[in-house]
Amino acid sequence: MSAKRLLLWLALSLPGWWLVGRWALTPDAYGYGHAIADSGQWAAWLLMVTLAVTPMRLAFRRSALAKWLVRYRRDLGVASFAYAALHTLVYLDKKATLANVLEELPQDFIWSGWLALALFVPLAVTSNDVSMRWLKKSWKALHRLVYPAAILTFLHWIWSAFDPTTAWIHAGVLAAIEIARLWLQRARA
């Protein structure tokens, strides 16, 4: 791993260490609600950055930032998945038993979260050079699952929020990113 990639992963992991540290050291002040919300928000924010890479690349081809984002897009996506996995672990820790998890499964915000996670697993597992070479053209088709997974992620956030205003704002940003991507792709065709 290059020094630049190692530094990127160190930076990407800092919010996670902060979150886990606060939850472990001050569980009364920083309880389940904070841990679940913060881990989920970091997953969503990194997902939005990952999805913004294509429109950035199309709009600002020669930009140093766009080139950097393209180079590290898979790292950002895997980091988003890592925060989603942390979000899931916090949830599972709170629920404690499989029976409690299954009891909640029919709720909209729960099944949408589990389905989003299920779609992200093959994306995270195949976000490496070996998988790209092995899957060839199928790799790109597989990684288009990020779009339904993103929709499910934001539905999960909207349906689970006490006040969904912030979730709706972020969903609007996601929609703007996707509209920009589609418009720029059509403009180039």
Number of C-alpha atoms within 10 A of each C-alpha: 6 7 8 10 13 11 12 14 14 12 11 19 15 11 15 19 12 11 18 18 13 17 18 12 10 11 14 10 10 16 13 16 10 15 21 19 16 18 24 22 19 21 24 24 16 21 25 22 18 22 21 22 23 23 20 21 20 17 15 13 13 10 12 11 14 19 16 12 20 18 13 15 21 17 21 25 22 23 22 27 23 19 25 25 18 21 22 18 14 21 16 14 11 13 14 11 10 9 10 12 15 12 9 13 15 11 11 13 20 18 16 23 23 16 15 24 20 12 19 23 13 13 21 18 11 18 17 13 9 10 13 14 11 11 14 11 10 13 16 11 10 14 16 12 15 19 14 13 20 21 16 21 25 22 20 22 25 20 17 18 15 8 10 13 11 12 20 16 12 19 21 13 14 22 14 13 20 18 13 18 21 14 13 17 14 9 9 8 5
